[in-house]
Amino acid sequence: MLRKLLGHLGLAPPAHPTFAENWRYFKELSLNKPLADYEFIVFDTELTGLERHDEIVSIGAVRIRNLQIMVGDTFYVKVKPQKKLPKKTTLIHRITPQEIENAPPLSTVLPKFIAYCGKSLLVGHYIGLDIAYLNQAYRHHYGAPVSNFCLDTMRMAQTYTEMQWQLHLDHLQTEASASYSLAALNTRYKLPEFTHHNAYEDALQTAYLFIFLVKKMKPKGVISLRDFLKIGQTWRIFF
């Protein structure tokens, strides 16, 4: 049943050999091992906006192995979009037109990011948004979306909150008023603080949050990749 929910795998392997190899790998991947047995790439993107025609202007990522952040194994690159960078987005992510004037185009960045991710599982905060823009680019350049399984730390945090409050009568009101932004969760769980709206530092922040939630949910019986996919896979698919 769970396999049927993973629609991004499709019914047949993609034509592109790299994407076909990943498709086959994740199609046969065991879901029953504890999370420490898998490798993860925690990533974030910064965008020119939130419309379908908007573009990626930076990608940041860190690797997690054995539920530990591999500090020396990171990915961060600024990307030159095809269209002019809107001023309103510069106010958010603080990437200026001058900084990306000589930055590589997405077509140059994507092969490096594909190689960096390899067969790792992907993690992000509100990951459906980032995956939507990545898959749009992958389809354009390679004719196929990514097949790597994805986990959403926002959905994981929501589930963890539900677990915490399930024995309290006022839990519905508390859950409704709780914020699940990365910054709010960082404050709530007293995690190390990083600069917001920077793709690399948001990825690092998300990595700390991911490890925190995995360890907190283990005593509650959420242990295997299958368990976490049931929680963290239910993110919205944007386009």
C-alpha positions in Angstrom: 0.0 0.0 0.0 2.8 2.4 0.9 4.5 1.9 -2.4 1.3 2.9 -4.2 1.4 6.2 -2.3 4.8 7.0 -3.6 3.6 8.3 -6.9 6.8 10.1 -7.8 8.4 6.6 -8.5 6.0 6.1 -11.5 5.1 2.9 -13.2 8.2 2.6 -15.4 11.8 3.7 -15.1 12.8 7.0 -16.7 14.7 7.0 -20.0 17.7 8.9 -18.5 20.1 6.3 -17.2 21.0 8.1 -13.9 17.3 8.7 -13.1 16.5 5.1 -14.2 19.2 3.7 -11.8 17.8 5.7 -8.9 14.2 4.7 -9.8 15.2 1.0 -9.6 17.1 1.5 -6.3 14.3 3.1 -4.5 11.7 0.8 -5.9 13.5 -2.1 -4.2 14.8 -0.3 -1.1 13.9 -2.0 2.2 11.7 0.3 4.4 12.0 -1.7 7.5 15.4 -0.7 8.9 15.9 2.0 11.6 16.7 5.5 10.3 20.3 5.3 11.4 20.9 2.7 8.7 20.1 5.2 5.9 21.9 8.2 4.5 20.1 11.5 4.2 20.6 14.7 2.3 18.9 17.6 4.1 18.5 20.5 1.6 16.8 23.8 1.1 16.4 26.2 -1.9 15.9 29.9 -2.2 13.6 31.1 -5.0 12.8 34.2 -7.0 9.2 33.8 -5.9 6.4 31.2 -5.3 4.8 31.1 -8.7 5.3 28.2 -11.1 7.4 30.3 -13.4 9.8 31.4 -10.6 13.3 30.0 -10.4 15.9 28.6 -7.9 18.6 31.1 -7.0 20.5 28.9 -4.4 20.7 25.4 -3.1 22.1 24.4 0.2 22.5 20.9 1.6 24.2 18.8 4.3 24.7 15.0 4.6 23.5 12.9 7.5 25.1 9.5 8.1 24.4 7.3 11.2 22.1 10.2 12.3 25.1 12.5 12.5 25.7 15.6 10.4 28.8 15.2 8.2 30.2 18.7 8.8 32.8 18.6 6.0 30.5 17.2 3.4 28.2 20.0 2.4 26.7 21.6 -0.8 26.0 25.3 -1.4 25.8 27.2 -4.6 24.1 30.3 -5.9 22.4 30.1 -9.2 21.9 32.7 -11.9 18.3 32.7 -12.9 17.2 33.2 -16.5 15.1 36.2 -15.6 16.0 39.4 -13.7 16.1 38.9 -9.9 13.0 40.6 -8.3 13.9 43.2 -5.6 11.3 41.8 -3.2 13.0 38.4 -3.1 16.4 40.0 -2.4 14.8 41.4 0.8 14.0 37.9 1.9 17.1 35.8 1.0 19.5 38.7 0.8 21.0 37.5 -2.5 21.7 40.5 -4.7 21.9 40.7 -8.5 25.6 41.5 -8.2 26.2 38.2 -6.3 24.7 36.0 -9.0 26.0 38.0 -12.0 28.7 35.4 -12.5 27.0 32.5 -10.8 26.5 29.3 -12.8 23.1 28.6 -14.5 20.8 25.9 -13.1 21.7 23.6 -16.0 25.3 23.6 -14.7 24.4 23.1 -11.0 21.9 20.3 -11.4 24.4 17.5 -12.4 26.5 18.4 -9.4 23.5 18.3 -7.0 22.3 15.0 -8.5 25.7 13.5 -7.9 25.8 14.9 -4.4 22.4 13.4 -3.5 23.1 10.1 -5.1 20.9 7.4 -3.5 20.4 9.3 -0.3 17.0 10.0 1.1 16.0 13.7 0.9 14.8 15.7 3.9 13.5 19.3 3.9 11.2 21.6 5.9 7.9 22.0 3.9 9.8 19.9 1.3 6.9 19.8 -1.2 7.8 23.3 -2.3 11.5 22.6 -2.8 10.8 19.3 -4.5 8.3 21.0 -6.9 10.9 23.4 -8.2 13.6 20.8 -8.4 11.3 18.3 -10.2 10.3 21.1 -12.6 13.9 21.6 -13.4 14.7 17.9 -13.6 11.8 17.3 -16.0 13.0 20.2 -18.2 16.6 19.0 -18.4 16.3 15.3 -18.0 12.7 14.3 -18.7 12.1 12.8 -15.3 11.5 13.8 -11.6 13.6 12.7 -8.7 12.9 9.2 -7.3 14.6 9.6 -3.9 12.3 9.2 -1.0 11.5 12.4 0.8 10.7 13.3 4.4 9.2 16.5 5.6 10.4 17.8 9.0 7.3 20.0 9.3 5.0 17.0 9.1 7.3 15.2 11.5 7.1 18.1 14.0 3.3 18.2 13.7 3.1 14.5 14.5 5.5 14.9 17.4 3.3 17.7 18.8 0.2 15.5 18.5 2.0 12.7 20.3 3.0 15.1 23.1 -0.6 16.4 23.6 -2.7 13.3 22.9 -3.4 12.8 26.7 -4.3 16.5 27.3 -7.8 17.8 26.9 -6.6 21.1 25.5 -4.4 19.6 22.8 -6.6 20.6 19.9 -6.4 24.3 20.8 -2.7 24.1 21.4 -2.0 22.3 18.1 -4.1 24.8 16.2 -2.1 27.8 17.6 1.3 26.2 17.3 3.7 27.5 14.6 5.7 25.0 12.5 8.0 27.4 10.8 11.7 26.5 11.0 12.5 29.5 13.2 9.6 28.7 15.6 10.6 25.1 16.0 14.2 26.1 16.5 13.1 28.3 19.5 10.7 25.7 20.8 13.2 22.9 20.9 16.2 25.1 21.9 18.2 24.0 18.9 21.4 25.7 17.6 20.4 28.9 15.8 21.4 29.8 12.2 20.7 32.6 9.7 17.2 32.2 8.3 16.5 32.3 4.5 20.0 31.2 3.6 19.8 27.9 1.8 22.8 26.3 3.4 22.0 27.5 7.0 18.4 26.6 6.7 19.5 23.1 5.5 21.8 22.9 8.6 19.0 24.1 10.8 16.6 21.5 9.3 19.2 18.8 9.8 19.4 19.5 13.6 15.6 19.5 13.7 15.4 16.2 11.8 17.8 14.4 14.2 16.1 15.9 17.2 12.7 14.6 16.0 14.0 11.2 15.1 15.4 10.7 18.6 12.3 12.0 20.3 9.9 9.8 18.4 11.9 6.6 18.8 10.6 5.9 22.3 7.1 6.4 21.0 7.5 3.5 18.5 8.4 5.5 15.4 11.6 3.7 14.4 11.8 2.4 10.9 11.9 4.2 7.6 8.4 2.8 6.9 7.2 4.5 10.1 8.7 7.8 9.2 7.5 7.7 5.6 3.9 7.3 6.8 4.4 10.6 8.7 6.8 12.6 6.7 5.8 11.5 3.2 2.3 13.2 3.4 3.5 16.6 2.1 1.6 18.6 -0.5 2.7 18.2 -4.1 2.6 21.7 -5.6 3.0 21.0 -9.3 
